[in-house]
Amino acid sequence: MTGAQATVAALSTIGLWTWLYDRENVVFEVVQNLYIGLTFAYGIALQYADYLRPALQRLQHGQWTILLAIALGLMLYCRYFKPVEFLGRWSVSYFVGYGAGYVLAFTPAVFLGQVNGSFTRLWGGATPAGTLASDWVFFLALLAALIYFFFTISRRNPVVGAGVGVGRYVIMLALGALFGSTVLFRYSLLFGRVYFIFHTWLHVV
């Protein structure tokens, strides 16, 4: 990165931070609009280079089946016209179904890894007592969270009711941990920008 590029990036970062002082200042508005405009321009160029241009090239070579994909994409805009709004739902349902099927068929490692990770040793073997206790806590928490989503079983049953109550707290703890990790990730972005300003731009660190 050249000095001019680092200067523009650093000043843009500082300009966005002026929102913390005044939410309606001119500097923030300029930098925000510039960022949004560049993002949209980059997205349009990327879509053209990765999708539209290859599709047109395939048409030039006589691969007319690509017209079906183009038609499905254009049908997404039918949602803005009342008489043919249902065609937009057809297109969305196809893309959602294809995406879900593709993930389950070609990238099952994520889901299978989660399922495989839920199988833990609960007794026997040479597992230390502390590890067994942790595995039992994990197993009971997982069971309680699953019971929470069993709506076909009456919750008046004392065991089911207790599981639902524990499952609610387990889910709340999991969501809280997820939110905490998100906040920490935002802090890492902040530290990265601060380091960029003092190291790459000002060369004082």
C-alpha positions in Angstrom: 0.0 0.0 0.0 1.4 3.4 -1.0 1.5 6.4 1.2 -1.3 8.1 -0.6 -3.5 5.0 -0.4 -2.8 4.7 3.4 -3.6 8.4 3.8 -7.0 8.0 2.1 -7.8 4.9 4.1 -6.8 6.4 7.4 -8.7 9.7 6.8 -11.8 7.7 5.7 -11.6 5.7 8.9 -11.3 8.9 11.0 -14.1 10.4 9.1 -16.4 7.5 9.9 -15.4 7.8 13.6 -16.7 11.4 13.6 -20.1 9.9 14.0 -19.3 9.3 17.6 -18.9 13.1 18.1 -21.8 14.3 15.9 -24.2 12.0 14.1 -25.1 14.7 11.6 -21.7 16.1 10.6 -20.8 16.7 7.0 -17.5 14.7 7.1 -19.4 11.5 8.2 -22.0 12.0 5.5 -19.4 12.4 2.8 -17.4 9.4 3.8 -20.5 7.3 4.4 -22.0 8.1 0.9 -18.5 7.4 -0.6 -18.3 4.1 1.1 -21.8 3.0 0.1 -21.3 4.2 -3.5 -18.0 2.3 -3.8 -19.5 -0.8 -2.3 -22.4 -0.8 -4.7 -20.1 -0.1 -7.7 -17.8 -2.9 -6.7 -20.8 -5.3 -6.2 -22.2 -4.4 -9.7 -18.8 -4.9 -11.3 -18.3 -8.2 -9.5 -21.7 -9.5 -10.5 -21.1 -8.6 -14.1 -17.6 -10.2 -14.2 -18.5 -13.4 -12.3 -22.1 -14.0 -13.6 -23.4 -11.9 -16.4 -20.4 -11.9 -18.7 -19.9 -15.7 -18.4 -23.6 -16.2 -19.1 -23.4 -14.1 -22.3 -20.3 -15.9 -23.4 -22.1 -19.2 -23.0 -24.9 -17.9 -25.1 -22.5 -16.9 -27.8 -21.3 -20.5 -27.9 -24.8 -21.9 -28.3 -25.4 -23.0 -24.8 -29.1 -21.9 -24.7 -29.9 -23.8 -21.5 -28.4 -20.8 -19.6 -31.6 -18.9 -20.6 -33.4 -20.9 -18.0 -31.1 -19.5 -15.2 -31.4 -16.0 -16.7 -35.2 -16.3 -16.7 -35.2 -17.4 -13.0 -33.1 -14.5 -12.1 -35.3 -12.0 -14.0 -38.4 -13.5 -12.3 -37.1 -12.2 -9.0 -38.2 -8.7 -10.2 -41.7 -9.9 -10.7 -42.4 -9.2 -7.0 -42.6 -5.5 -7.9 -45.6 -6.1 -10.2 -48.8 -7.2 -8.6 -50.2 -9.2 -11.6 -47.1 -11.5 -11.8 -45.9 -11.3 -8.2 -46.3 -15.0 -7.8 -43.6 -15.7 -10.3 -41.1 -14.0 -8.0 -42.1 -16.5 -5.2 -41.5 -19.4 -7.6 -38.0 -18.1 -8.3 -37.2 -17.6 -4.7 -38.4 -21.0 -3.7 -36.2 -22.6 -6.4 -33.1 -20.7 -5.2 -33.8 -21.5 -1.6 -34.4 -25.2 -2.3 -31.3 -25.5 -4.6 -29.2 -23.7 -2.0 -30.3 -26.0 0.8 -29.9 -29.1 -1.3 -26.4 -28.0 -2.4 -25.2 -27.4 1.1 -26.5 -30.7 2.4 -25.2 -32.7 -0.6 -21.8 -31.1 -1.1 -20.8 -29.5 2.2 -22.1 -31.9 4.9 -18.9 -31.6 6.9 -20.3 -28.7 9.0 -23.5 -30.5 9.9 -21.9 -33.9 10.4 -19.2 -32.3 12.5 -21.8 -30.8 14.8 -23.7 -34.1 15.1 -20.5 -36.1 15.6 -19.3 -33.6 18.3 -22.5 -34.2 20.3 -21.5 -37.9 20.8 -19.4 -38.0 24.0 -18.2 -40.7 26.4 -20.4 -40.7 29.5 -18.8 -43.6 31.4 -16.0 -46.1 31.2 -12.7 -46.0 29.6 -9.7 -44.0 30.9 -11.4 -40.7 30.7 -10.6 -38.4 33.7 -13.4 -37.7 36.1 -13.3 -34.0 35.2 -13.8 -34.7 31.6 -16.7 -37.1 32.3 -18.4 -34.5 34.4 -18.0 -32.0 31.6 -19.4 -34.5 29.1 -22.4 -35.1 31.3 -23.1 -31.4 31.7 -22.9 -31.1 27.9 -25.1 -34.0 27.3 -27.8 -32.8 29.7 -27.7 -29.3 28.3 -28.0 -30.7 24.7 -30.9 -32.9 25.8 -32.7 -30.0 27.5 -32.2 -27.7 24.5 -33.7 -30.4 22.2 -36.7 -31.0 24.5 -37.4 -27.2 24.3 -38.3 -27.7 20.6 -40.4 -30.8 21.1 -43.9 -29.2 20.7 -45.7 -32.5 20.1 -45.1 -33.6 23.7 -47.3 -32.1 26.5 -45.3 -29.8 28.7 -47.5 -30.6 31.7 -45.3 -33.6 32.3 -42.9 -32.7 35.2 -39.9 -34.2 33.4 -40.7 -32.4 30.1 -41.5 -29.2 31.9 -38.2 -29.3 33.8 -36.3 -30.0 30.5 -38.1 -27.1 28.8 -37.1 -24.7 31.6 -33.5 -25.8 31.6 -33.4 -25.8 27.8 -34.6 -22.2 27.8 -31.7 -21.1 30.0 -29.2 -23.2 27.9 -30.4 -21.4 24.7 -30.1 -18.0 26.4 -26.6 -18.8 27.5 -25.7 -20.0 24.0 -27.1 -16.8 22.4 -25.4 -14.7 25.1 -22.0 -16.3 24.3 -22.7 -15.8 20.5 -23.4 -12.1 21.1 -20.3 -11.8 23.3 -18.1 -13.3 20.6 -19.7 -10.9 18.1 -18.8 -7.9 20.3 -15.3 -9.2 20.7 -15.0 -9.5 16.9 -16.1 -5.9 16.5 -13.4 -4.9 19.0 -10.8 -6.8 17.0 -11.9 -4.8 13.9 -11.5 -1.6 15.9 -8.0 -2.5 17.1 -7.1 -3.4 13.5 -8.1 0.1 12.3 -6.3 1.8 15.2 -3.2 -0.3 14.5 -3.4 0.6 10.8 -3.5 4.3 11.6 -0.6 4.3 14.0 1.5 1.7 12.3 0.8 1.8 8.5 0.0 5.5 8.2 1.8 7.4 11.0 4.6 4.8 11.6 4.7 5.5 15.3 4.1 1.9 16.4 
